[in-house]
Amino acid sequence: MGGDTYVMAGVPDKITIDVPRVISKLDHVRDSVIDFLKQHDVSEGAASRIELSVYEAVVNIVEHSSHENRDNTIHVECLVHQDEVVIVISHFGEKFDITKAELPDIEKHYKSGKMRGLGIYFIMTLMDKVEYSHVDMLNTLTMTKKI
């Protein structure tokens, strides 16, 4: 453990979750992240923002993956540092950089009656920092939230 890693006695500073690309398995990711954040006394507000961002990122991977990548798992890591939570989500597949996606006009979106399509907006506005990379078909999304 490095000097800048925040560790509570008896509580791991990082969790790793590998989940199949199946919607029914998303509750496992959500529950694991929530439990981990509670163990680190992350405020309810920050934990809710992190939970929603992780859920939206993973559900987008599941819903928008091409069929040839459906057998690959999604790898989720959650790490607590002194004043921030870092989430790294990686999976194999086609490149899709959410940091370059055009965010919707919320008022127009709401008035149009759409009930879906705000996942990237939530991630980009709820997290303090969002980074993306794509190397050798490996997509990596890194989200950071100050706590």
C-alpha positions as CSV (number, residue, x, y, z in Angstrom):
1,M,0.0,0.0,0.0
2,G,1.4,3.4,-1.0
3,G,1.8,6.3,1.3
4,D,-1.1,8.2,-0.4
5,T,-3.6,5.4,-0.1
6,Y,-6.3,5.8,2.6
7,V,-6.9,2.6,4.6
8,M,-9.2,2.1,7.5
9,A,-8.2,-0.6,10.0
10,G,-9.5,-3.9,8.7
11,V,-11.1,-2.4,5.6
12,P,-9.6,-3.0,2.2
13,D,-8.7,0.2,0.2
14,K,-9.8,-1.4,-3.1
15,I,-12.4,-3.8,-4.4
16,T,-12.4,-5.5,-7.7
17,I,-15.6,-6.9,-9.4
18,D,-15.7,-8.9,-12.6
19,V,-19.2,-9.1,-13.9
20,P,-20.7,-10.7,-17.1
21,R,-22.4,-8.4,-19.6
22,V,-25.8,-9.3,-18.4
23,I,-28.3,-6.7,-17.0
24,S,-29.4,-9.0,-14.2
25,K,-25.9,-8.9,-12.8
26,L,-25.8,-5.1,-12.4
27,D,-27.3,-5.2,-8.9
28,H,-24.2,-7.1,-7.7
29,V,-22.0,-4.3,-9.0
30,R,-24.2,-1.6,-7.4
31,D,-24.4,-3.5,-4.0
32,S,-20.7,-4.1,-3.9
33,V,-19.8,-0.5,-4.6
34,I,-22.3,0.8,-2.0
35,D,-21.1,-1.6,0.7
36,F,-17.5,-0.6,0.0
37,L,-18.2,3.1,0.1
38,K,-20.2,2.7,3.4
39,Q,-17.2,0.8,4.9
40,H,-15.1,3.9,4.1
41,D,-17.7,6.4,5.6
42,V,-18.2,8.1,2.2
43,S,-21.0,10.6,2.6
44,E,-24.4,9.6,1.3
45,G,-24.3,12.4,-1.3
46,A,-21.0,11.4,-2.8
47,A,-21.9,7.7,-2.6
48,S,-25.1,8.3,-4.5
49,R,-23.3,10.1,-7.2
50,I,-20.7,7.4,-7.5
51,E,-23.3,4.6,-7.5
52,L,-25.3,6.2,-10.2
53,S,-22.3,6.9,-12.4
54,V,-21.0,3.3,-12.0
55,Y,-24.4,1.9,-12.8
56,E,-24.9,4.1,-15.9
57,A,-21.4,3.3,-17.2
58,V,-21.9,-0.5,-16.8
59,V,-25.4,-0.5,-18.1
60,N,-24.2,1.4,-21.2
61,I,-21.5,-1.2,-21.8
62,V,-24.1,-4.1,-21.5
63,E,-26.7,-2.4,-23.7
64,H,-24.4,-1.1,-26.4
65,S,-21.8,-3.9,-26.7
66,S,-21.5,-5.6,-30.1
67,H,-22.5,-9.3,-30.1
68,E,-18.9,-10.5,-30.6
69,N,-18.0,-8.9,-27.3
70,R,-20.9,-10.1,-25.2
71,D,-18.9,-13.0,-23.7
72,N,-16.3,-10.7,-22.3
73,T,-16.6,-9.6,-18.7
74,I,-16.7,-6.0,-17.4
75,H,-13.9,-5.3,-14.8
76,V,-14.7,-2.7,-12.1
77,E,-12.2,-1.4,-9.6
78,C,-13.1,1.0,-6.8
79,L,-10.3,2.6,-4.8
80,V,-10.4,5.0,-1.9
81,H,-7.5,7.5,-1.7
82,Q,-7.2,10.2,1.0
83,D,-9.8,12.6,-0.4
84,E,-11.2,10.8,-3.4
85,V,-12.8,7.7,-4.8
86,V,-11.5,6.4,-8.1
87,I,-13.5,4.0,-10.2
88,V,-11.9,2.2,-13.1
89,I,-14.2,0.3,-15.5
90,S,-12.6,-1.7,-18.3
91,H,-13.9,-4.0,-21.0
92,F,-12.9,-5.3,-24.4
93,G,-14.9,-3.8,-27.3
94,E,-15.2,-1.1,-29.9
95,K,-14.0,2.4,-29.0
96,F,-16.6,4.7,-27.5
97,D,-15.1,7.8,-25.7
98,I,-17.9,9.2,-23.5
99,T,-15.7,12.2,-22.8
100,K,-16.2,13.3,-26.4
101,A,-20.0,12.7,-26.5
102,E,-22.2,15.7,-26.9
103,L,-24.3,16.2,-23.8
104,P,-28.0,16.7,-24.3
105,D,-29.8,19.9,-23.5
106,I,-31.6,18.8,-20.4
107,E,-34.6,21.1,-20.8
108,K,-35.2,19.9,-24.4
109,H,-34.7,16.3,-23.4
110,Y,-37.2,16.6,-20.6
111,K,-39.8,18.4,-22.8
112,S,-39.5,15.7,-25.5
113,G,-40.8,13.2,-23.0
114,K,-37.7,10.9,-23.3
115,M,-37.2,8.7,-20.3
116,R,-33.8,7.4,-21.2
117,G,-30.5,8.6,-22.7
118,L,-29.0,10.6,-19.9
119,G,-26.4,8.1,-18.6
120,I,-23.4,9.9,-20.1
121,Y,-24.8,13.3,-18.9
122,F,-25.1,11.9,-15.3
123,I,-21.5,10.5,-15.4
124,M,-20.0,13.7,-16.8
125,T,-21.8,16.0,-14.4
126,L,-21.8,14.0,-11.2
127,M,-18.2,12.9,-11.2
128,D,-15.3,15.4,-10.7
129,K,-13.0,13.9,-13.3
130,V,-13.7,11.5,-16.2
131,E,-11.0,10.0,-18.4
132,Y,-11.1,7.4,-21.2
133,S,-8.6,5.4,-23.1
134,H,-8.8,2.7,-25.8
135,V,-5.7,0.5,-26.3
136,D,-5.7,-2.9,-28.2
137,M,-9.5,-3.0,-28.0
138,L,-9.5,-2.4,-24.2
139,N,-11.8,0.4,-23.2
140,T,-10.9,2.0,-19.8
141,L,-13.1,4.6,-18.1
142,T,-11.7,6.2,-15.0
143,M,-14.0,8.3,-12.9
144,T,-12.9,10.3,-9.8
145,K,-15.0,11.8,-7.1
146,K,-13.7,14.0,-4.3
147,I,-15.0,13.0,-0.9
